[in-house]
C-alpha cells in the first residue's frame, strides 16, 4: 500500500512538472474554490510540485498582484487612490481568483483541457479586459487629445523593459515549479519569442514611417513576453519564435487604432496585454506539441480541438472579467468617488493623493499641503516657480 501511494505521489509530481501551475487541483468546485485554506490553514511544507506549499502560495500571490497592477496603466492620473485600493482588493477576490481557479485550480476550464502555462488567460486577457472597462468607465484625462503626453523618460523605459524581460524568466520558467527540463524549455521560449516580436515590430515601423523608436521596441518586447506566457512550456523553441513574430501584428495595429480613439490607455494595456494575451492563448492551441510536453498537441500537430478549447477559455475570461469589473466599479462609485477633481488632476496626483512630489527640482521638492492642493493650486504653483 505504501509503495502504491509513493508511485501516485511521484506520478503527480511528474504531472505538475509537465504542466506547471495548471496541474495543481485546489479544494472547491468547478467554478470557485472553498475556504479550507483560508488564512493559510493547512498550507505548510508539503510539496507542491517540487516546492513547499507555503512557497507556492507566495509565488501565486505575485501573479495575483501583478494582474491587478496591470490595470493601473489604463487609469493613471485620474483615479482616486482610495478608490483604486478598494478596487484592486475586491477585484483580486471577485475576478482574478475565480478565473485562476478555473484554469489552474482544477476548475471547469482545466477540466475542459485549457492550456495556460504561466498566465496568458488568467493574467493578461483578464487584466486587459478589466483595463478596457475601467478606462471607459472613468473616461479620459482632462487634457486628453488637447495636450501632448510625451514619454517621460525613454532611457528609463528601456531599462524597465530589460528588467521586465529578466523578471519574466522567473514567472515563465518558474511555473514548472522545479529546476527541470520543462523550466529550461520555458526559459528558452521566453528568450526567443520577444526577439521575433521585436524584429516584426521594427519592420512594421520601417514600412509605416521609416523610423524605429526605442519606446516602440520596448513595447514590442512586452508584447512578445505576453504572447509567449501561456505557451512557454508547451511549444518548441522554433514555434516560440514564430509565435512572437505573429503576435506583433495584431498588437501593433491595435495600438494604432487606440491612438485614433478617445480611449485613454496610456500604457497600452489593452493592445499589449489584452490583445497580446488573447493571441498567445489562441496560438498555444496551434503550436502545442506533445514531443516537448506530453500534455497536448495543437492544431499543427493533429489536434484542432485544442484551438477551440483555447478560444472558449479566452471568451470566458473576457465575458466574466468585463462584466464583473464593470459591476465592481459602479458599486465602488456609490461609496467612494472614482475620479479625482480636475484641479487635483491639474496639480498632479502625487501631490493631491499622496502629499508628495516625485522629483526634486532646483532647491528640492516643496511639500504641498493637502488643504492647498485644491483650494489654492495657483498660489502654490507660483511659490514653486519663485523658489525654482
N, C-alpha and C positions, 0 to 999 in steps of 0.2 A: 504493500500500500504506500509506504514511504517512497519507494523508488518510483512509483507511478506519479505521485504528487510532484516529485522532483522533475520528472520528464515534462509534466504540464507546465511547471514554473519556467523551465528552460525554453520550451516552445513559445510561451507567452513573451518572454524577453526577446526572443528572435523576431516575433511578430512586431513588437514595438520598434526594434532596430530597423525593420524594413519600412515601416510606415510613419514613424515619428509620432508626434502628439496625437494624431488621429486614431491610433491604435490603443488608446487608453480609455476604456469604458469607465464612466463615472456613475455613482449612485443616482438613481432617478429614472424617469420615464423617457419616452421618445421626444417630448417637447421641452421639458425642463428638468433640472436636477433637483435633489432634495437638500435638506438641511443637516444631513448626517455628518457632514464635515465642517459645519459652521464653527467659526472661531477656532479653527484648526483642530477640532476634535478628531481623534483617530488619524491625524496626519503626523507621522513620525519618521523614523529612519528606514521604514520598509522600502524596498526598491520599486521605483517606477522607471521601467527601462533599466538602465544601469546606474541611475542616480537616486538618492533618497527622496521620498515623497515630499519632505519639507523643502528640499531644494527645487523640486518640480513645481511646487506651489509658488515659490518666489519667481521662478522663470516664467510661469504663466502670468504672474502679476505684471511683468514687464510688457507682455503682449497687450494686456488689458489697458494699461495706462497709455501706451503709445498709440493705441487705436483711438482713445478718447482725445488725446492731444492733437492728433492729425486734424480733427475737426476745427481746431482753433485757427488754422491757416485760412479758412474761408470767412471768419467773423472778426478778424483783428481790427482794432482801433474803433470799435463801435459797441461791443457788447460789454455790459457792466460785469466787473469781476465777480461780484457776489452771485449774479445770475449764472455766470459761466461755471463757477464752482459747484453750484447746486445742480446745474445741467449735467456736467460730466459724471458727478457722483451717481445720479439717477440713471443716466444713460448706460453707464458701465453695468448696472444691475439689470435694468429692464431690457436693454437692446443687446449689448455685447455678450453678456453671459448666456442667454438662450441660444444665440447663433453659434457661439463657441461650443455649447453642449450639443447642438445638432450635428456639428461636423466632427469635433474632437472628443466629445464625451460619450459617444455611443448612441447619439440621438438619431432621429429619423433620416437625416442626410447621410450619416455614417452607415446606417443600415442599408440605405439605397446604394452605397458604394462610391459616394463623392470623394474625390481626392483633393486634399489641400495640405501640402506638406508643412508649410510654415506661415500661412495666414493670408492667402490671396482672397478668399471669400470672407473669412472670419474678420480679417483686419482691414484690407484695402477696399474691397467692394462695400463693406459695411460702413467704414468711415467716409468713403467718397459720397455715398448716397446721403448720409447724415449731414455732411458738409454742404451739399447742394440744397437740401431742405433748409438748413439753418441760415445760409446766405440769402435765400429767397424770403424767409420769414422776417429777418432783420432788415433787409434792404441794403442798398449800397451806402458807403460812407458819404458824408455831406458834400464833399468836393469831388466825388467820383465823376469821371468824364469831363470835368471842368478844369482840373488841375493835374499836371503830370505827376504820377507816382513812380519815381525812378528807383532802381535798385539802390539800397542803402550803402552796401559795401561789397563790391564784386570780389576782391580777394578773400573776404570772409565767407562769401558764398561758395567759392571754390574749396576753401579749407573745410567748410561744413560738409560739402559733398564728399570729399575724401574721407572725413571722419565717419560719415554715414555709411559709405561703402565698407569701410573697415568693420564697423559695428554690425553691419548686415550679415557678415560671415558668422557672427555669433548667433543671430536669430535663425538663419537657414541651416547651417551645419549643426548648430546646437540642437535643432529639432530632431535629430537622430537619437538624442538622449544617451549618447555613448560616443566614445572615441573609436569609431569603427569604420569599415569601408563605406557605409552609407553616408556618414558625415563627410568623408573625403569627396564623395560624388557631389553632395550638396555644396561643398566649398568650391569645387571646380565649376559647377554650373553657375553659381553666383559670381564667379570670376569672369566667365565668358559672356553671359547674356548682356550685361550692360555695355560690353565692348561693341557688340552688334548693334545695339540701340544707338550708341554714340556715333558710329560710322554712318548709319542710315539717316539719323537726325542731321548730321553735318551735311550730307549730300542734299537733303531736302532744303536746308537753309541756303546752300550754294545755288541750288536751282531757283529758289524763290527770289532771293535778293542779293546774291553774290557776296554775302558776308556770313561769317561764322562768329557767333558770340560766345563768350565764356559762360554767361548765365544760361544760354541755350544748351551748351554742353553739359552743365551741371544738371539741368532739368532732364536731359536725355539719360544720364546715368541713373537718376532716381527712377525714371520710368522703367528702365531695364531691370533694376533691382525689384521693383514692384511686380513686374510681369513674371519674373523667374520664381518668385516666392512660393506660389502654390505648386510649382512643378519641380522644385530644386532636387528632390530625392527620388523622382520618378522617371526622369528622362536622361538621355545620353548627353555628353558634353557637346557634340555637334548639333544635336537638337536644341540645346540651350542657346547656342549661337544663332540658329535660325529663328528661335522664338524671340530673342532680343531684337533681331532685325525686323521681324513682322510687327512687334509691339510698338515700334517707334511711330509708325504711320498713323494709326487711329488717335494716339495721344497728341501728336503734332497738330493734326487738323482740329482736334477738339479744343486745343489751346487757342488756335487762330479763331475758331468760332466764338469762344468765350470773350475774346477781346472785342468782338463786334456787338456784344450784348450788354445789358445792364447788370449782369451777374458779377458781383464784386467778390471774386475769389482770388485774393492777392497772391496766394502761394500755389494756385492751380491744383488744389486738392482733387477737384473733380476730374480734370484732364489727366493728371499724373497717377493718382491713386484709384479713383473710381473707374476710369476707362482702362488704365493700365492693369488694374487688378482683374477686371472683367475679361480682358483679352488673355491675360496669363492663365486665368482659371479655365477658360474655354480651350486654350491651346494645350493645357495639361491633358485634356481628353483627346487631343490629336497626337501628341508626341509621347505619351506614357508608354513604357516598354518593359515587359517582364524580364528581358535579358539583363536589365540594370537594377530592377526592383521587382520582386516576384508578385507584387500586389495586383497589377492590372496592365493590360495592353490598351492602347488608344486607337483612334481611327486609322492611323497609318500602319498599324500592326494587326489589323483584322478585327477590331472591336469598335465599330461605330457607336454602339450603345453608350460607351463611356462619355462621348461628347454630349449626348443627350442628358446624361446624369449630371454632368458639369453645368449644363445650361439650367437645369432645374435648381441646382444649388445656388447659382448666381441670381436667378429670378427670385427665389425665396428670400435671399438676403436683401435684395433691392426692395421688394414689396414690404417686408417686415420692418427693415430699418427706416425706410422712408415714412411709413405710417406712424410708427412708434416715436420717431424723432419729432415729427410734426405735433403729435399729441403732447409730448413732454414739454416742448417749448410753449405751447399755448397754456398748459397748466401752470408752468412756472411764471408766465407773464401775469397770471392772476395774483400771485404772491409778491413777486419782485419784478420791477421794470427790466425788460431785457436790454434796452438800448440806453446808452449814455446820452445826456443832453448835448445839443450842438455846441454849446460853449465848452463843455468838457472835451468833446472831440477836438475842437479847435485848439485848446490849451495843450492837449496831449493826454493820452490815457495813463501814462506813467505818473504824471502829476495828479490828475484828478482821481484816479483809482487807488494809487499806492502812496502818494505824497512824496515821491522821489523823482529824480531825473536820471536818465540812463547814462548821460555823458557829461563830463566836466569840460567847460569852455572858459578860456581866459583865466580868471582868478579861481574858478571852480564852480561846481553846481550850487545853485541858490535854491534852498528848500522853499517850495511854495506851499503855504498852509492850506489845508482843505477848505477852510471857510473863504479863502481868497480865490480859490480855483474857479468858482462860479460867479461870485459877486463882483470881482474886480480883475478880470483877466488882463484888461488893457493896461492898468497901472502896474501889474506885476511884470508884464512884458516890457514896459517902459523901464522899470527898475533894472531888469536883467540887461536891457540894452545899455543903460548907463554904466553898469558895472563892467560890461564887456569892453 
